[in-house]
Structure formats: structure tokens, C-alpha cells
């Protein structure tokens, strides 16, 4: 049942509020279907989590949030768009990922499954059997992973084959299938992208999916910065006849022009703020119950030279995971889940300027690093993050020209969807896997006719892939 909304009309036009990856994807989907669409953005530039700017020193281009894009390059929706024609170029490092260890070596996720397995000692055959089987089915599997959980799968047996181990806690799955520390460490670092404890259900899904993507699509960066992804999407939207209005804060549905379809690239708190009592009480209650996961403390660095990694193979990867063994990574993430500050945080590092000279002046480099902290934490993690980098790259601090720290509150002030610094748009736990942001057969439709949600707070959740926005727009086109 739908209720009436004063802003709804039978007008054929569409309106999108917010121009992150999902807002732009939603607008493009509507425009491609012949719907006149206008997208509103509060900031002066489009992008949401895809923005880039000179945060430290002149000439040093830093990604403000997202930096490495396995889901962006592999997105079933983005792959249908002529983004290269609008200036987007993906750069693939020599290896998608490096995970250094205290013995001076590093475990590498290579593009080839067999090459990765060769570095895993006793787990080589297991890795080929488990991960290789998923990689061979990537073309069928990925679209199902990136659809709403209650939708009918095209290949149900394949989804079950992935889904049963994916539902498990990451530490349990890694302990069951891998014998050696190298494979366990590599998997735990990828699973930690879930922002969940590695003892939580569903945390294994991130490890499996990111390994799959690393082999099938790579973990690329965008030449010139993540802003280039946003700019290419915006250019394509305009080419389809869509309009983008920036520097326009939408505080109420009444502020929007008449439209038959309104799509909100906003989190539940923002939706409640601008919709108010237009939403039924029962739906408002569900949105209020929506909860957020850990926040992020982030540091951007301008460096006079590359990071002096002990394990030189780390220079082959744009992404480096710093956390040591699986036990250490798991303890750091569990500390955050308990609401504690981890003494030795798991640190995610991106070093894009090794592969993209446009990011820094000649001979200089940028570095992007963050760790998880309790939601809304005000603790300064600078010393602890830098201690972890120094652990695997002695002398790192001597190469710092400038740094810019961003707390969870700073992230939220830049992007209100990142409540308490949660860059995933809400906790990716088992409850919100099914009810994201509310328990409905169609999670994008609100009870208000013509009003839809399309942010990362809808399935399939966080990441620069545009699938939340695309699915929401497809649902809107059915009215």
C-alpha cells in the first residue's frame, strides 16, 4: 500500500537528490529511459565519496574517500556506459594487493590465481580450488552478488556455492580452509573491508568477493583521482540530456520541483530529516532503527619519496594492508566492534602516485591511509597509524612533507551520508543484509508513491559501483 505525497505528481520528470556514485547511476538510468531528470547536489562539485582535491600541498592530488576501485571497474552497470569516452582511464598496478609480514616478506594478491597461490606455501592447491572456481564464474556470480538479497537468482546453485561460505565469519572460514599464516593473513585483510568483526557472520563474504574481483577485474585506480569517475558519470548524464544543479541543499521535499519519480541518494537520517511525517510512522520507525558501523580515521600524506617498504614487492601494489597475522587483524577489528581504540589498528594504505604521475609533482608522492575506529570516535589515531607504517617501512616518517588528518566527524561534515565516519552507508551485518534500510520486498521503494531510496544504505551496500542507484531507478521506471 502506498500513501499520498504532496510532492508526487503524474509528471514524467525525475529528480535525484545527491550525486554520489549511486545518485549519478540512478539519474543516468532514468535519462537513458527517456525520463527528463535533474540531479541536485549540495556541494559545488559532484562525486560524494569519489571526490579528489589538493588536501596537503599544491600539486598533490588526494582522494577524499574512495581510492581503489575493484567494484568500480567490474560494476555490471558501469561497464555498460561509455565512461572512457568521457575521460575515465583505469590504471592497473602490477599487483592488486600486498600484505607485508614481520619476517620482511609480503603476500601478494596477483591477477593470476596460480601466481598468487605460488606464494601461499601449503595452501596453494586449496587457494586454486576455492578461489579459482569462483573466478571462473565471475561473469555469472558478480551480478547476483550485487542484487537485492530477496531477488530471484539467475543461477541459484552457483549463488549457494558462494553464499554458504560467504555467510561464515571470516576467521572461521580462513581457519577451516587454510593451514598457513600467509593465506590466512591475506584473506583476513580483505575480509576486514567489511568493517565487521572477523568473528561476525557475513565477514567472509568480503574476503571472497575481493579476492574474486582481484583476479577477475583487478583493483585499479582512476588516472587523475577518483573525481574522474564522478566527472565521467556526470558528463554521460549530461550527454543523455540530464541536468545537474550544484550548490543546492535540499532540506524538504517541498523544495523539489514537481516530478513523478524522486530518488534520494541519502542515508536514513537524511531521509527522515527532509521527508518528515510524509513517511508513515511504521516506516519512520524502521529507518530510526537503522544502525551504523565503525567510523574511519584517515590521513593523507605528501611524501618526498616512495614509502621505504622492507618488502620491496609492496611497491608493485597500489593497495597495501598493514596488520600482520590474521590473529592481529582480527583482534584490531574486534576491538573496534567492542567500542575500543585498537592499539595496533589494521591500516589500509593506497599509494596511487607510484602508478599515476599526475597525483604529485615530479619525484614526489601521495599516500592515503585509514583505519577503523568506533563510530564517532574523537581519538587521534595519527601516532598509531604511523607506527604501523613504520613497522613495515622503517624511516617512513622521514619522508613526510605534509599530512592532513580527517576524523570521523570530519568525514561526516564533508559527506553527511558518512554518519559517525561510517563510509559504508550503514553496518553491513546480517540484519541489514536483509533489511537495508528497512524490511521490504523492494528495498528501494518507500511507502510514499513515487519516492525511492538509492544510496549505499540500500542493497547491495557500500562501494563505488552504482548498483544501488541503478536498481532503484529500474524500480522507479516500473510505476
N, C-alpha and C positions, 0 to 999 in steps of 0.2 A: 504494500500500500504506500502511496505517495501522499505527501501533504502539499499544500499550495505554497508558493514562494512569490513574494511581491516582485522580485526581480526577474522571475521567469516569464517568458512570453513564447509565442509560437514563431518568433523571429528566427530566421535561418542562420543568423550570425552566431559566432562562437567567441568566447572570451576566456583567456587563460591568465591567471594571476601567478606570477613568478616565472623566471626564465632560467632556472637551473636545467640540468640535462633532461629532466622529466617534463618540465613546463614547455621547453622547446620541442621535445619529441611529441607532446600532445598537440601543440599548435601546428606542427608540420603534418601530423596525421590528419587533422581536420582540414587544413588547407589543401592537402593532396586529394581530399574527397570533394573539393569544390565548396567548402564552407568558408565564407569570409571570416577571418579570425584576427583578433587583436590581442597581443600579449602585453601585460603590464608588469613593469619591473620597478621596484622601489629604488634600486641603486642606479648609478649613472651608466653602468655597463652590465651587459647580460653575463650569465655564467653560473651564479650560485657557487657551488663547490668547484667550479672549473676556472676560477679567476687566477690571473698571474699579474704580478706587479714588482716594482723595484723596492723591496722591503728593507734592504740594508744600505747599500751604497749605489751610487749612479752606475748604470751599466750592468748590474747584477739582477737578473730576472728570476723571481722565485714564484713557485706555485703556492697559492694561499691555502689550498686544502688538498685536493687530489693531485697526484703527481705521476703515478704509473697506472696504466690502463689496460689490464688484461681483458676486462669486460667491455671496455670501450671499443677495442679493435675487433672483438668477437661478437659484439651485440648483434643479434639477428635483425634488429630494426636498423641500426646504424649502417649495417652492411648493404642495405637497400638504397642508401642515399648517396648522391654524388659529392661526398664531402671533400674528396681530393680536388675536385674541380673548384672548390671554394677555399683552397689553400691548406687543407689539413694533410700533414705528412706524418706518418708513423715512423719512428726510429726504433729498430730492434737492436738492443745491445748484444754483445757476443753470447751472453748467458742471461736468462731472465732473472735469476736469483742466486745470491751467495749467502751462506750461513757459516761464518767463521767459528772455530772452536779453540779452546785454550792450548791445544797442542801445536798451534801455529798453522794448522791446515784449515781448509774451508770445504764444506759440502756445497756442491753446485747443482742447481736445477738447470739442466741443459735443455735445448729444444728437442733433442733426440732422447727418447725413453731409454734406449740402450746405453747411451753415453752417460746419462745420469746414473743408471744402475751400476755402471762400472765403478763408480766412486762410493758405492754403498756396501762394499765388502760382502758379508754373509747374507745380505738382504737383496742382492742383485736380482736373483730369479724371482723372488716374491714381488719386487717392485715392477718388474716387467709383466708379470702375470696380472697383478691387481690394477696398476695404473695403465699399463699398455692396453688392457681390454677396454677401459673407459675411453682412452684417446681414440681408439679405432671407431668408436661410436659417437664421437663428439657432435657430429652434424645432426644426429637424431636426439642426442641427450640434452644438449645445451638449451634448445628452445623449450623443452619440458621443464627444466630446472628454473627457467626464467618466466614461468607462467604462474598464475594463482594456484595455490595448493589444492583447491577443491575443483579445479577444472579436469576434464577427462583427458588422460594422456593418450597420445597417438601410439606410443609403444609401451604399453603397461609393464610388460615383463622386463624391459630394459630399465624402466624407471624403478621398479622394485629392486633390481640388481644393484642399482646405485643407491637407492633410498634406505635399504636396510642398514648397511654400514654407515651411511651418512647420518642416520639418526643417533648413532652412538656418541658417547663422549670421546673426544679426540685422543686423550691419554689412554683410554681403554683400547680403542681400535689400534693405535700405534703399538701398544704393548702386546696385543694379540697377534699382529701380523709381522712385526719387525723384531729381530733379535738384537741388532747392533745399535749403538748410540747415534751413528751418523744418520741413518734413515729416520730414526725417531726424532732427532733434533730438527731435521729438515721439515718433516711433517708437522711437528708442533709449532714451528714458526709460521707456517702457512695457516694452520688452524687458528692461531691467535688473532688473525684478521677478523675473526667472528666477534671480537670484543666480549666474548664469553669466557667463563672459566673453562679450562680444558677438561674438567670433570662434568661439564654440563651436556645434556642431550643436545644434539644438532651441531656441536662444535666441530665434529669430524667432517661435516659437510663442506666446510670452508677449506679444510686441508685437501680433500679430494677434488673439489671444484677448481681450486687454484693450481693444483698440480696438473690437472687435466688441461686447463687453459694455458699453462706454461708451455706444455708440449704442443698443443694443437694450434695455438694462436700467438704465443709469446706474451711477455709482459712489457709492452712498448711504452715509450714516452712520445708526446707530441712535440715536433720541432717548433721551438719558439715559446713553449709553455702550454699548459692546459687551457689557457684562454683561447688558444687557436681552435680547440674543439668547439667551444661556445660560439666563437666567431663564425666558424663554418656552418654550424647549425642555424645560426641567425641569418646568415647570407642565403642559405637554401630556403628558409621560411619566407624571406622577402622575395626571392625569385618565384615562389609559388603565389605571391600576392598578399602574404600575411603582413601585418603591421606590428611593430614593436614600439611601445611607449615607455621610455625610461624615466627615472627620477619622479615616479608617481607611486606614492604609498597608498595602498588600498586598505582602508580601515573599516569599511562596511560594504555589504552587498549593494546598498543603495547608491554607492559611489560609482558603480559599474554601469556602462551603457546597456540598453536592452539587448538580450541575447537568449536564444533558445537553449544554448549549452554553455555552462560556466564550469571551468575546470580550475581547481585550486592546487597549485604546486606548493602547498603549505602543510606544516605539521598540525596535529590535532589541537594544540594550544592556540595556534594562529587561526585555525578554522573556527574554534569556539569564539574567539575574540571578534571576528568580523561577521559571523553568522548569528551569534546570539540566540535568542529564542525563536529564530526562524526554524531551527532544528528541533525535532521532537525531544521531549525530556529523556526518553529512554536512550536515544542515540547520543545525546549530550553526556549522559552518564557513562556510556561506554568510552567515549572519547576522553573523559576525565580520568578514567581508569588506565588509559594507555600509559606505559611507563618507558623511561629512557635508560639506556645503558651507560657504561663508563664514558667519561669525557676524555679529551685529548689535551696534552700539553705539548706544544710544538715549538721547535727552534729552527730558524732559517739562518744559514751561515754564508758569509762571503769569505772565501779562502784564498790565500796567496799561492797555493799549490794543491794537488790532489791529496786526499786522505792517505796517510802513510800506513796502509794496512800491512800487518805482519804477513798475512796470507795474500800474496800478490794476485792470486786468482780473483780476489774480490774486485779488482779493477776491471774485470770483464763484465760485471753486472751493474745495471742501474739501481737495483734494489738489493740492500743488504739487511739481513736480520741479525740483531745483536741480542743474544740471550743465553748462549752456551747450550747446555744439555736440555733435554726435554723436561727433566725434573725442575730445572731452574726457570724455564719459560712457564711451566705450569704453575709454579709457586708464585711467580710475579703476577700472573693473571688472576690467580685465586685471591691474592692479597687485595687487588683492586675490587674484585667482586664482593669481598668482605667489607669494603669501605676503608681499607688501609692503604697507606702510601708504600709502594714496594721499594725496599732498599736498593735492589738491583733490578730496575724495570726492564721489561722486554722492549727494545728500541727498534723502530722501523726507520731505515735510512734510505734516502734516494740521492743519487749523485748524477743528475742529468747532464751536467756540463762536460762530463767525460765523453759524451756521445753527441752533444749538441753545442757547438761553439757559440751559438747565438745567445746562450744564457749568461755569459760573463765576458769581461774584457780578455784580450789575448793573454794566455798563460795563467789566468785566474779561474776560480771555480766557485760553484754554488753547492750547498749541501742542505738537505731537507731532512729533519729528524723529528719523530714524535714518539711518545709513549702513552699508555693508558693510565688514567688516574680516576678516582671516584668521581662520579658526576658532580659538576660544580665545584670541584676542589680548587682551593686558592694556594695550594702548596707549590713553591717554586722548584721545579724538577731540573733546573739547569745543571747543577752540580752532578746529580745522579745520571742524567743522560750523558754528560761529557765523560764521566768516569767509565761508563760502559763503552763509549767510543775509544777512549784511551786504552782500555783493557785489550782491545783487538787492534789498535792503531796507536802505539806509543809515540808521543810527540805531536799528536793531533792539535792540541791547544796552541802550540807554537805557530800554527798555520792560519789561525783565525784572524781575519781582518776586521770583521764586524759580525754581530749576531742580533737577531730580532726574536724575542720570545713572545709566544701567544698563549695565554691561559685559556681554560675552558670558557670563562666569561668573555674573553676577547673574541673567541671563535663565535660565540652566540651573538655578540654585538655586531659582528660582520655578517652573520647569516643566522637569522632568528630560528630557522629550522634546526640548527645545531643546539638544542636545548641542553644546557649544562656542559657543552662541549661534545655532545654525542654526535659524531659525524655520520652515523648510520641512520639517522632519522627515527631512532627508537630501538629498544633492545631487540635483538634477533633471536630471542629464546623460543622455546617450544610453544608457549601460549600465543605469542604474537606471530608465530609462523602460520597459525591457523586463523587467528583473529587480528588482522593487521589492516586498519586500526580498530576495527570492530568486527564482530562475528556476523557476516553476511555472505550469502551465496555469491553476490557480486560485490567484492570489497571496494570497488571504485564508486559505486552509486550510493549517494546519500538518500535518506527518505524524502528529500526535497526534490521534486521533479525538475530535471534539467541541471541539477547541481552535482558535480563529481569531484572526487579527490584524486590527485595524480602524483603526489610526492613520494619520497622514499619511505614514508610511513604507510604505504600500500605495497602489496606484493609486486615484485619479488624482494623489495627492500633496497638497502643502501648500495651504492656503486654508480659509477658513470656508465650507464648502459641505455638509459632512456626507456626501458621496458615498462616501468610503472606508468609513465606518461602515454606511451603508445597504447597499452592495454586499456587505460582509462578512456582515451579518445575513441577507440574502437567501440567500447561500451556506449559512449555518448552518441555515436553515429547510429546506434540501433533504435533510438527513440523516433 
